[in-house]
Amino acid sequence: MHYDRRAQQLLRFDQYEDGDFTRAEDDRLDLELSLLGSDRENEIVLFNAADEAALRVSHARYFQSIEEIALATARSQGPFAC
């Protein structure tokens, strides 16, 4: 996954088959090297998840804006008692 922190934007999302960890690591390294000197605030990460839906829940910030996350959190907690 390639994420631009400053823009809060997901730039690249690659999926690999189970057991393809070496290829994923090689691709990550290639991407990091290609981005050296970039003016973006790059975040290059590898995740292991059961499926994309699980990843979207556990790492929502890569897929949703802060506003969307805040709204979803508020909805899941219901009204606050005063």
C-alpha positions as CSV (number, residue, x, y, z in Angstrom):
1,M,0.0,0.0,0.0
2,H,1.3,3.5,-0.9
3,Y,-0.3,6.3,1.0
4,D,0.3,10.0,0.8
5,R,0.0,11.3,4.4
6,R,-0.1,15.0,3.5
7,A,-2.9,14.5,1.0
8,Q,-4.5,11.8,3.0
9,Q,-4.8,9.8,-0.2
10,L,-4.3,6.1,-1.0
11,L,-2.2,6.1,-4.2
12,R,-1.6,2.4,-4.7
13,F,-3.1,-0.8,-3.3
14,D,-1.7,-4.1,-4.4
15,Q,-3.0,-7.5,-3.3
16,Y,-0.9,-10.7,-3.3
17,E,-1.7,-14.4,-3.0
18,D,-1.0,-16.3,0.2
19,G,2.6,-17.3,0.3
20,D,3.7,-14.4,-2.0
21,F,5.4,-12.6,0.9
22,T,8.8,-12.4,-0.8
23,R,7.4,-10.8,-4.0
24,A,5.4,-8.3,-1.8
25,E,8.6,-7.4,0.1
26,D,10.5,-7.0,-3.1
27,D,7.8,-4.8,-4.6
28,R,7.7,-2.7,-1.4
29,L,11.4,-2.1,-1.5
30,D,11.3,-1.2,-5.2
31,L,8.6,1.3,-4.6
32,E,10.4,2.9,-1.6
33,L,13.6,3.2,-3.7
34,S,11.7,4.8,-6.6
35,L,10.2,7.4,-4.3
36,L,13.5,8.5,-2.7
37,G,13.6,12.3,-3.0
38,S,9.9,12.6,-3.6
39,D,8.2,15.7,-2.1
40,R,5.3,13.6,-0.9
41,E,5.0,12.3,2.7
42,N,5.0,8.6,1.5
43,E,3.9,5.7,3.7
44,I,4.6,2.3,2.2
45,V,3.2,-0.5,4.2
46,L,2.5,-4.2,3.9
47,F,-0.5,-5.7,5.7
48,N,-1.6,-9.3,6.2
49,A,-5.4,-9.6,6.5
50,A,-8.1,-12.3,5.9
51,D,-9.5,-10.1,3.1
52,E,-9.8,-6.5,2.0
53,A,-13.0,-6.0,4.0
54,A,-11.1,-6.8,7.2
55,L,-8.3,-4.5,6.2
56,R,-10.8,-1.7,5.6
57,V,-12.1,-2.1,9.1
58,S,-8.7,-2.5,10.9
59,H,-7.0,0.3,8.9
60,A,-9.8,2.6,7.9
61,R,-7.7,5.7,7.8
62,Y,-6.1,4.5,4.6
63,F,-9.5,4.2,2.9
64,Q,-11.7,6.9,4.5
65,S,-11.3,10.5,5.3
66,I,-11.0,11.7,8.9
67,E,-14.5,13.1,8.6
68,E,-15.9,9.7,7.4
69,I,-14.2,7.9,10.3
70,A,-15.5,10.4,12.8
71,L,-19.1,10.1,11.5
72,A,-19.0,6.3,11.5
73,T,-17.6,6.3,15.0
74,A,-20.4,8.7,16.2
75,R,-23.0,6.6,14.6
76,S,-21.7,3.4,16.1
77,Q,-21.8,4.9,19.6
78,G,-25.3,6.2,19.4
79,P,-26.6,9.3,21.2
80,F,-24.7,10.6,24.2
81,A,-26.5,10.8,27.5
82,C,-26.5,14.2,29.2
